Amino acid sequence: MIRTIALATLAWLSFVSLPLKAAEPARPNILILYADDLGYGDLSCYNPQGKIPTPNLDRLAAQGMRFTDGHSSSGICTPSRYALLTGRHHWRDFHGIVGAMGPSVFKPERLTMPEMLKEKGYTTACIGKWHLGWDWESIRTKKGIGPDCFDWSQTIPDGPLAHGFDHYFGDTVINFPPYAWIEDNQMAQIPDTLKDEKTWKKIKEGNWECRPGPMVTGWNPYAVLPTLTEKGVAYLESRKDEKEPFFLYFAFPCPHAPIIPNDEFDGQSGAGPFGDFVVETDAMIGKLLAALDKSGQADNTIVVFTADNGPEHYAYARDEKFGHWSAEPFRGLKRDIYEGGHHVPFIIRWPGVTAPGKVSNALVSQIDLMATFAASLGYELPNDAAEDSHNMLSHLKGEAAQVRHTHVHNTYANEYAIRDGDWLLIDAKTGYRSRGFKPWEARHGYPGDDDQPVELYDLAEDIGQRKNLAAEHPQKVKELQALLSKIRQQGHSAPRLEK
């Protein structure tokens, strides 16, 4: 009898203890919308005085958290994309972009965001601009750049599918060969000629900036953005009844050059064709978000919008002609380590986590997304992964005021800037690499170069980086130089790796 009572008691205790077990972390879908060469001042929710309407992005910001101090890792595209997808500063491994038909920047052992998510049961896809390299040499048959120099029937190794994505669709880079569609790891179209811009509709602003190389006859750059959007909409619709969560990294080719808004968007902004191209980009984002809503998945999907770096040098002429400064309120553009090169729009809508309409002034980086998603999914990052990624989850929930105190900015080797609190050190003679800045500085009342070896700014008082305080605060310069050296040498900056 006693034995029976004991067994019954044990069974009852086991039953009542079941609800006390830790619940499995939720697995929301993740949609990253990544713009190309888009300035902080190109969104109307960031720059109400600007000349470009962006209603869909404004609506997204109103539904989630809009960061005013968000940064990419670099002032150019390949490094920023690498940092986003690895949680690691690009400058620990390389600085430049992948050239036309260049090799992959990923080492086989490097854990990527899609690989991490696949381990947690996600289906992963990349649509749009890749620009992180492929092993094109493996399908090469002879020297040269002609279409007959490659065996296009073979699979192309070391692209998106080799680094965590289940599916890819795109043209890899809009202004690099091959000018043809790629699906997964094979050519969906076979290049049969060389790039010929004379066969394309006239460009609307700037230059084509398209490298020579193989092209499929009839290739139309104006069709790239609409086609990618159609593929993105179809992918979102296809996930409607699937049990596995999805991760879609949708990397826009725009408003990067070539600046080619389709005709229906002509004149839709007050900032010329570039502004119209931003309007078209915003409209395509609207289509993707509408598809997410229609599929019934919006309430279980994290949406992140940001950009790889600041706007291209055409922004100087745009400011003069239209009175629209794409990097407002910052100094500098793409390639620069001044704020305008890497201080970018950053919006996160996370249902049940981010409060609608929240504006955050916390310092954050795209590098921080990997640790944030890992934390939300209960994924323990190894010590040799995401070495610079800070977990934003508590801040997104409104529980913590700060994410990170320090961030390192870099585009070119041996030219770094470091942010620590409100202080910003340009550890170089100048933060410029973009051309054409002198007339802009004169129009906006900037002093000329003071010939000091470094530049120091208090961003709390001088967000436009006008007054170099290096001579007034030599000790602060030394402190920041020492901190920069420490972060570079120790090989990590993530809090979880600090001893």
C-alpha positions, 0 to 999 in steps of 0.5 A: 500500500505504501509503495502504491502511494509512493509511486502515485505521489511520484507520478503526480509530482512528475505531472505537476512539474511539467509546466515548470520546465523552461519553454522553448524559445520562440522562433520568429521569422526574420526579414532583413531589408538591406539598402545599398548606398542609402544615406541617413538623410534620404528617409523622411522619417530621419530627415523631415526637411528632405526632398524624398518621400518614403512613406513605407519606411516611415510606417515601418519606423512608426511600428517599431524602433527607429535608431538614431545612432546606428552604424555599418561596419564600413563605408563600402559594401562588401565589408559591411555585408560580411560584418552583418552576416558574421557579427565580426568587424570586417577589418579583422579580416580584410578592407576592400570590396570583392572585385568583378567575379572575385572569390569569396571573403568567407573562410570555411570555418567562419560561422554565419548568421544563416548557418546559425539560424539553420541550426535552430531549424530555419529555412534561409534565403538570400535575394538580391545583391550578394557581393561577397564572392563566388569561386568563378575560377572553378568554372573557367575554361580559358583566360579572358572575360568573354562568355566563352571563357566559362562553362556556365553549365556547371555549379558555381561553388563558394557562393550563398549556398556554401555559407548557410543559405538554402536558396539564392536568386539575384545577379550577384552585383548589378554593376558587375558581371556576369549580367544574367540571373543566378538561381541557387548556385547555377546560372539561370541564364547563359551569358552569350555576349559581352556587356554593351551599354549601348543596348540599354535604355539611357541612364538617368543620373551619373554613370553606368559604372558597370564593369566589362564582362559576360552578359546575356543578350537582352539584359535590362538593368532597369528590370533588376529591382522589379524582378527581385521584388517579384521574387521576394514577394513570391518567397514570402507568399510561399512560406505562408503554410510552412512550419519552419521559420524563415530567414530572408536576407533581401539585399537591394541593389539600390539606390547604388549606381547605376541610378535607374528609377523606372519611368513611373517613379520619375519626378516622384521626389524633389531630389532628381533621379536619385531621389526618384530611385529612393522612392522606387526602393521604398515602394518595393519595400512596401510590396514586400511588407504587404506580401508579409501582411497578406500571408498572415506572417507579419505578427511573427516576423522580425523586420530589420531595415538598414543600409550598407554605407552612406551615399555615393559622391553624387550627393554633393551635386544633389545638395547643390542642385536640389538642396537635399543632403543625403547624409543630413546632418552628418559630414562625409559620404560613402568611403569616408570615416566621417559619420556620413560614411557609416552612420545609417538608417536602422529600424527594427520592428519586432512584434511583442518586443519593440514598442511601436513608435519608439526612437532609440538614441543608443549606439548600435551596429549591424554587427549586433544583430547576430548576438541578438538573434542568438540570445532570443533563440537560446543559441550559445555562440562559440568563442570563435564566432560573432566576436564583435556582436553585442546583444541588443535584446534587453534594449529592444525590450525597453529594459536597458538604456545602452547596447554598446559604449564603443564602436570602431569605424573603418573603410581603408587599411590604417585609417580608423575612427573610434567612438567611445561614448560621445567622443569620436577620434579620427585616428588619421589626418582626415576622415575623407576619401570621397571626392568633391567635398570642398565646395560642399564645405564652403556652402555649409560653413565648414572650416578648412583643414587645420593640419593636425595629425588626428581629429577629435569631436564631441558628437553630443555638441557637434554631430556635424564634426565641424570643430576639431578638439584634438589640440584642446584634449590631448589626453583624450586623444591618447586614451582613445588611441590606446582603446583602439589599439586594444580592441584591434589587438585582442581580436574581439569586442563582444562583452561575452568574450571579455575576461 
